[in-house]
Amino acid sequence: MSLQVNRLLSKASSLSTSNDWHAFSRALLNASPNGIFVVDETGAIAISNKVIQKEFELFPGTRLKPTLPHFWPTVKRTLQDRKYRSEVTVRKQDNSYLATLGPVLWENALIGVLCIFENITQLEHVTRRMHSFQELNRELDTIIESSHDGLWICDGNARVIKINSTSEQLNNVRAKDVVGKSMQELVDEGFVDKSATLKVLKTLKSTSVLQKIQNGRKLMISANPVFDAKGRLFRVVVTERDITELDLLQKELEKQAAIRDRYRHHMLELQLEELESNRIIARSPCFLNILQQAIKVSRVDSTVLILGESGVGKGVIADLIHKYSARSDSPMIKLNCGAIPESLVESELFGYEKGAFTGAGDKGKPGYFELADGGILFLDEIAELPQASQIKLLRFLEDGQIYRVGGIKGQKLNVRILAATNRDINAMVENKTFRQDLFYRLNVIPLRIPPLKDRNACILPLIDHYIAYFADKLGLEKKFHLTHEASDALQAYCFPGNVRELMNLCERLVVMAEGHRIAFEDLPRAIVGGQEKAALNSGIRERQRPLQQIIDSVEKDALAYAMEIHGTQALAARALRVNQSTIARKLKKHGLG
């Protein structure tokens, strides 16, 4: 027995009164880094150390149930079943605690439940200190015996000094049969297939191993060295936990995860079918994510701001939200804010009373807000809304009321707002051309739709869909198919006009096709020219031309296609992201003006 323990026992034996003994016991408990307390049969705290008092405010006399209501049923079960031992996780703020609890027996009578709270957020550090604590307090056999884990203590030569009753049960062995033997002997006898203790002796480091014992069970073994003041290996403390059931559970969880993945894949397929029934083609993960978000937000009445380039499908997203919302049986009124003259925007949105202005009707007129009552109002091109109307829209978003032009009485309406724009609305807020407070009200749930060039996987399915759609619309019975070269060229094209440009292209291909086959040479010059450029860049073009000639050719094709698709210089300039004067100058340069 060590000198420290002899002194400890000598101190204990010298205590003459129960008060001295209680003080000594409290000193021992307070030396622990873990929270320790005993719950008596009434559910009150009988004993607690400073750690548990500080972290959970569990003082002697405190009722456990109000303080830790989720932990109480486990303690209660132990009070009812003296053989019941358990481990549960208790969480408090950012810390997690592994709570080990077991019955405390005195003269074969249950006097309470011992609970040890180990802060597992710093498990390795705490474990080392816990082992040191256990070594210094080996005489507290009740605490050791209450451990749910098996515990082995070996000396610096791997000779077994002690095992607890849990280890006896796990290994189906009696302590007296292994105490005094070295771990090498137990390995040689086939009692275990490997020893973490022997590994610690070689490395002088903590280690963990999976161990299979004679009865076929699997144990997770953690061995930790304990060094004396001179740095020599003094003890090896080994804990063992039966993971046989955990191993089986892990396999079952993996099986369930595979089943869940199959169901998830099937649900995704069903979702895609449902979307395609609404003419929404989605294959790219980024676009699927937006659609899933749109379906999710459809279930609430929050304001949604739909962002994205022209032609990406902002209106389609608005339709999707309406369809899956609780307002689907009510109308969704659509208004393009940029299509109404500025002088009429306010009266169109909010309506007007009779005689409100020159030319106003005798009975007045309801605005779009009133028409959308109970449903949804979709404000497309919201960035084009005049400042005066922005103020009235903000007021509605704040209190749900509108005032007709010329009216003095507010009307309470039940309207959900969806808004969309292809403008950089953040820049407009910074430039003070769009109200910041209105932006914050609209931007509750932003949905940014990626351009078609960023969802490449959608391009060919969209083309197949719209070719079939226009063939049916135009009454053509023949089925069209793309050649590989045409498919590659279309998938490589950036589609600056997004889905709207793709739709126009598909209609053109259907109308102009001579037969069932759509080949590379049937594609517009801009796409063919882009494919030639890609071939040049990849080094597979056979005929070389001067660089400036190549640049001029690509530029000419792009201009020709932009004018063909968009019709006007202004729209072509917007699609190509240049000034209209640049378009005019380059059209003249290439003889296209």
Secondary structure, DSSP 8 states (H G I E B T S, - for coil): --HHHHHHHHHHHT--SHHHHHHHHHHHHHT-SSEEEEE-TTSBEEEE-HHHHHHH---TT-BHHHHSTTTHHHHHHHHH-TT--EEEEEEETTEEEEEEEEEEEETTEEEEEEEEEEEGGGHHHHHHHHHHHHHHTTT-HHHHHT-SSEEEEEETTSBEEEE-HHHHHHHT--HHHHTT-BHHHHHHTTSBS--HHHHHHHH-S-EEEEEEBTTS-EEEEEEEEEE-TTS-EEEEEEEEEE-HHHHHHHHHHHHHHHHHHHHHHHHHHHHHHHHHHTT----SHHHHHHHHHHHHHHTS---EEEE--TTS-HHHHHHHHHHHSTTTTS-EEEEETTSS-HHHHHHHHH-B-TTSSTT--TT-B--HHHHTTTSEEEEETGGG--HHHHHHHHHHHHHSEE--BT--S-EE---EEEEEESS-HHHHHHTTSS-HHHHHHHTTEEEE---GGG-GGGHHHHHHHHHHHHHHHTT-----EE-HHHHHHHHH---TTHHHHHHHHHHHHHHH-SSSEE-GGGS-HHHHHHHHHHHHHTT--SS---HHHHHHHHHHHHHHHHHHHH-SHHHHHHHHTS-HHHHHHHHHHTT--
